[in-house]
Amino acid sequence: MTHPDNLRPDDAPDLNQVRAACPELAAAFRHVRSFATMMRDLRGDRLPAWIDAVPEEDLPHLHRFAHGLRYDFDAIIAGLSLPWNSGQAEGQNTRVKLVKRQGYGRANFDLLRKRILLRT
């Protein structure tokens, strides 16, 4: 799943050999790689073409994934196009959950509140 430029020199021939032996795996590789490129390069404009290309292959799990993307299409296009993300909020949620778990069974809500608010 790494970027092709990050492969070790002895891994590239093995990967090519596996892809040549299994056409379904080669097709899945192409689709996953192009989706990863869309995510990395923030190219949400390519998503409709990607969704339309997936059903051309015999990959039922990828079909379900592509079909599911249509349910919240506008939000997914925004996520693949805009430079903003919710990383800071998710990090704070994770921190609060950690503090909560550390006090499980020993503390009440007042102590949890103080630990969260007074933590620097």
HELIX and SHEET records of a PDB file:
HELIX    1   1 PRO A    4  ASN A    6  5                                   3    
HELIX    2   2 ASP A   11  ALA A   21  1                                  11    
HELIX    3   3 PRO A   23  ASP A   41  1                                  19    
HELIX    4   4 GLY A   44  ARG A   46  5                                   3    
HELIX    5   5 LEU A   47  ALA A   53  1                                   7    
HELIX    6   6 VAL A   54  GLU A   56  5                                   3    
HELIX    7   7 PRO A   60  LEU A   69  1                                  10    
HELIX    8   8 ARG A   70  ASP A   72  5                                   3    
HELIX    9   9 PHE A   73  SER A   81  1                                   9    
HELIX   10  10 GLY A   87  GLN A  102  1                                  16    
HELIX   11  11 PHE A  109  LEU A  118  1                                  10    
END                                                                             
